[in-house]
Amino acid sequence: MILEFEPGDKVFNPNNKEWGIGQVQSMIKGKVTVNFENVGKKVINAENVELKKINEQN
């Protein structure tokens, strides 16, 4: 799996929308650390949890 996230990217978890918008902090060996506005920092295994990138260019 190729991960398309970089630090600073804005993302959300479609299965936990109540977490709010998150900002990617780091990516190490398939683990993405994201700071979400409503639940704080979460370490997510990107192979098991789908994150959607928010396109800010629209």
C-alpha positions as CSV (number, residue, x, y, z in Angstrom):
1,M,0.0,0.0,0.0
2,I,1.4,3.4,-0.9
3,L,0.4,6.1,1.6
4,E,-0.3,9.5,0.1
5,F,-0.1,11.5,3.3
6,E,2.5,14.1,4.3
7,P,2.9,16.0,7.5
8,G,0.5,18.9,7.5
9,D,-2.2,17.2,5.3
10,K,-5.7,17.7,6.5
11,V,-7.7,14.4,6.8
12,F,-10.8,12.9,8.3
13,N,-11.8,9.4,9.3
14,P,-15.0,8.5,7.5
15,N,-15.9,5.8,10.1
16,N,-15.4,8.3,13.0
17,K,-16.6,11.7,11.6
18,E,-17.2,12.9,15.2
19,W,-13.4,13.1,15.6
20,G,-13.5,16.1,13.3
21,I,-10.7,17.2,10.9
22,G,-7.2,16.1,11.7
23,Q,-3.8,17.2,10.7
24,V,-1.2,14.6,9.9
25,Q,1.8,14.9,12.2
26,S,4.0,12.0,11.1
27,M,4.1,8.7,9.2
28,I,6.4,5.9,10.4
29,K,6.2,2.3,9.0
30,G,2.5,2.5,8.1
31,K,1.5,4.3,11.3
32,V,0.0,7.8,10.8
33,T,-0.1,10.1,13.8
34,V,-3.0,12.6,13.4
35,N,-4.0,15.4,15.7
36,F,-7.9,15.5,15.5
37,E,-9.8,18.6,16.5
38,N,-12.3,16.8,18.8
39,V,-10.3,13.8,20.2
40,G,-6.7,14.9,20.1
41,K,-3.8,12.8,18.9
42,K,-4.4,9.4,17.4
43,V,-1.9,6.9,16.0
44,I,-3.6,5.1,13.1
45,N,-2.5,1.9,11.3
46,A,-3.1,3.1,7.7
47,E,-3.5,-0.6,6.6
48,N,-6.6,-1.1,8.8
49,V,-8.2,2.4,9.0
50,E,-9.1,4.5,6.0
51,L,-8.3,8.2,6.2
52,K,-9.6,10.6,3.6
53,K,-7.5,13.6,2.6
54,I,-9.3,16.9,2.5
55,N,-8.5,18.8,-0.7
56,E,-8.1,22.4,0.2
57,Q,-7.8,23.6,-3.4
58,N,-11.5,23.4,-4.1
